Amino acid sequence: MKLFDLHLHSNFSFDSVEDPEKIVKSAIAKNVEVMGFTDHYDIFLGDKEPCMYNLNDYFKEIDRLRDKYSSKIKILRGIEIGLNLNFKGFIDRLIDLYPFDYVIGSIHGIYEDDIFENRDKIEKNPHFWLNKYYDYILECLNSFDNFNILGHLDYIDRYIDFKYDPYDYLDKVDEIFKLLIKKNIALEINTGGLRKGLNFPHPKKVFLDRYFDLGGKFLTLGSDAHRASDVACDFDFALKYISEYPSNLIYFEGGKMIK
């Protein structure tokens, strides 16, 4: 099966120091055929500083690498945007202004509360926050129409030391999937959680079953690597994880889905 790693972070992200060229070389060494840089762009989560960078410099570097390695790998120009309803206008303009091949829409915060920064508070009342988390994803899906992939659906699981019954939230997740399917937004299989101590890639099996039961068919695969060594990490596990489902992994180029 062809390997596409569509979720990669370099030193343009606030939480990575990795040279983008090292990431490209690692992807080539691991026989990845299509890769996409998706550095974080998160807008003002509560008191946390915004995670932003110079997009002109970003495109200049990616285009340099695209030209240099064009005979060895396809490099896509992506972005991972932290969806935030308070800055919808800003996010919409940003996506329209730059020629991204694709946009990952992710939820890193619940309304104005960053999940990682507020993990202690979340663990004190997990059911309350889990409901808010899935409600907020649904609100964002109802409001945003210009992203291609929903990133790491149950990302909150990475940062709470609390085992919950996913069936308690299945009604909300069903509504999320119905909107994804209606809007032709792909669902990401994200192996980053495995490196955070989870025993599954995002999303968990119960949710993935429901996605296909409801008619979902478009999956992307991303390592969520922040280091070159983690490119395509745990892809063997992920490919086996999704092997029972009737889908092909896809990617986006120029905003168009490539099957």
Order of alpha helices (4+ residues) and beta strands (2+ residues): beta-alpha-beta-beta-alpha-beta-alpha-beta-beta-beta-alpha-alpha-beta-alpha-beta-alpha-beta-alpha-beta-beta-beta
